[in-house]
Amino acid sequence: MRNIDIMRILLPPDDDSSDLKLEILLNKAENTLLDYLGRDTLPERLNDMVVQIAVTLYNRLGNEGEEKRTENDISVSFSELVTDDMMQRLKNYPRKVGALNAEDTKTSS
């Protein structure tokens, strides 16, 4: 089954998002994982994670940049895009040799 078909199943039944919008979100999610792993291709076993991140991005549409919001007595917090359980799973996929990450670019004082 294609990622876009899986995503449609996970979205609310009354959702009428275009395939183009969903493809953009799926592409953004895949690029997030590729950047994290420092790879050019994504292991097939991570396709479900691409969909999970894409659905999170879908749910955040219109709330970009927000971490927390309070209106009246209602407080909403947004979770990390890549959750702790996803990070644990990504440890099974070593980063490409020579790929940079945030810790590689820090300088000591």
Solvent accessible surface area in square Angstrom, and as a share of the most:
residue,aa,sasa,rsa
1,M,169,0.75
2,R,150,0.55
3,N,37,0.19
4,I,8,0.04
5,D,51,0.27
6,I,58,0.29
7,M,0,0.00
8,R,88,0.32
9,I,120,0.61
10,L,106,0.53
11,L,11,0.05
12,P,67,0.42
13,P,145,0.91
14,D,126,0.65
15,D,32,0.17
16,D,134,0.69
17,S,12,0.08
18,S,63,0.41
19,D,77,0.40
20,L,126,0.63
21,K,84,0.36
22,L,0,0.00
23,E,80,0.36
24,I,98,0.50
25,L,11,0.06
26,L,12,0.06
27,N,86,0.44
28,K,110,0.47
29,A,0,0.00
30,E,63,0.28
31,N,67,0.35
32,T,37,0.22
33,L,0,0.00
34,L,24,0.12
35,D,110,0.57
36,Y,79,0.30
37,L,0,0.00
38,G,20,0.19
39,R,70,0.25
40,D,117,0.60
41,T,105,0.61
42,L,28,0.14
43,P,30,0.19
44,E,144,0.64
45,R,188,0.69
46,L,0,0.00
47,N,58,0.30
48,D,80,0.42
49,M,2,0.01
50,V,3,0.01
51,V,4,0.02
52,Q,82,0.36
53,I,0,0.00
54,A,0,0.00
55,V,27,0.15
56,T,31,0.18
57,L,19,0.10
58,Y,40,0.15
59,N,95,0.49
60,R,55,0.20
61,L,72,0.36
62,G,69,0.67
63,N,34,0.17
64,E,118,0.53
65,G,86,0.83
66,E,62,0.28
67,E,143,0.64
68,K,133,0.56
69,R,72,0.26
70,T,86,0.50
71,E,98,0.44
72,N,150,0.77
73,D,144,0.75
74,I,120,0.61
75,S,65,0.42
76,V,59,0.34
77,S,81,0.52
78,F,47,0.19
79,S,72,0.47
80,E,131,0.59
81,L,41,0.21
82,V,31,0.18
83,T,40,0.23
84,D,120,0.62
85,D,97,0.50
86,M,6,0.03
87,M,64,0.29
88,Q,111,0.49
89,R,76,0.28
90,L,2,0.01
91,K,141,0.60
92,N,110,0.56
93,Y,35,0.13
94,P,96,0.61
95,R,64,0.23
96,K,103,0.44
97,V,149,0.85
98,G,74,0.71
99,A,26,0.20
100,L,126,0.63
101,N,57,0.29
102,A,76,0.59
103,E,131,0.59
104,D,83,0.43
105,T,82,0.48
106,K,145,0.62
107,T,128,0.74
108,S,114,0.73
109,S,165,1.06
